[in-house]
Every structure is written in structure tokens, then in C-alpha cells.
């Protein structure tokens, strides 16, 4: 499944949810960056030493259902 990129900042929360679900299917249920199973609880900085946490902004895991997007352009 190919997902059409969108400007995340301009989407209603219901559209964001639908887009996240499309990306989960396209990524076969795995995190794009680390390959973790998205159906399991989010990893944390202590137990997931294999993840390069410097690539993620502070508070990234505050909301575990996160859609990767460019903060400058808003595009997914």
C-alpha cells in the first residue's frame, strides 16, 4: 500500500488518525525508524538502548501513536 503524503499540520485530528492508520498498514505494523512492533507498548530510553534517541525530539514518546513528519514543512 502506498500512502499519499499530506501536510500533517493542516489535518483535522480525525484525518490525522486515518493517515496514521494508513502508514501502519503500509509499514506492515512496524516503526519506520527502529522496526519495533507498533502493536506493542512504545519503547523507552532506558530499555531500548539500540535506538539512537538523539534522532527524536524531547517528549517523542509522550504520545506513543506518532506520525513521522517534517516539522519545517508539515509533510508526512
C-alpha positions in Angstrom: 0.0 0.0 0.0 1.3 3.4 -1.0 0.3 6.3 1.3 -0.2 9.8 -0.2 1.9 12.3 1.8 0.0 15.1 3.5 0.6 18.3 5.4 0.0 16.9 8.9 -0.3 20.4 10.4 -3.4 21.2 8.3 -5.3 17.9 9.0 -8.2 17.6 11.5 -7.5 15.1 14.2 -9.7 12.5 12.6 -7.8 12.8 9.3 -4.5 12.5 11.2 -5.8 9.3 12.8 -6.8 7.9 9.4 -3.4 8.8 7.9 -1.5 7.2 10.8 -3.6 4.0 10.3 -2.7 4.0 6.6 1.0 4.4 7.4 0.8 1.5 9.9 -0.6 -0.8 7.2 2.0 0.4 4.6 4.8 -0.2 7.2 3.4 -3.7 8.0 2.8 -2.7 11.6 6.5 -1.8 12.2 8.1 1.5 13.3 9.7 3.2 10.2 12.9 4.0 12.2 13.6 1.1 14.6 11.4 -1.7 13.3 9.6 -2.2 16.6 6.1 -3.7 16.5 3.6 -0.8 16.7 1.0 -3.0 18.4 3.3 -3.3 21.5 3.9 -0.6 24.1 6.3 2.2 23.0 9.9 1.6 23.9 11.6 3.8 26.4 15.0 5.4 26.6 16.2 3.0 29.3 15.2 -0.4 27.9 15.8 0.4 24.2 19.5 1.2 24.0 19.7 0.1 20.4 17.6 3.1 19.3 19.6 6.3 18.6 17.4 8.6 20.7 19.2 11.7 19.5 17.2 11.4 16.3 14.0 12.1 18.1 12.7 15.3 19.7 12.2 15.6 23.5 8.9 14.2 24.5 8.6 12.0 21.4 7.2 9.1 23.5 4.7 11.2 25.4 2.1 10.3 22.7 3.1 6.8 21.5 1.0 7.0 18.3 3.2 9.4 16.5 3.3 10.0 12.8 6.8 11.0 11.5 6.6 14.3 9.7 8.9 17.2 8.8 8.5 20.0 11.4 9.5 22.6 8.8 7.1 21.6 6.0 4.5 19.6 8.0 4.7 16.9 5.4 4.5 13.2 6.3 
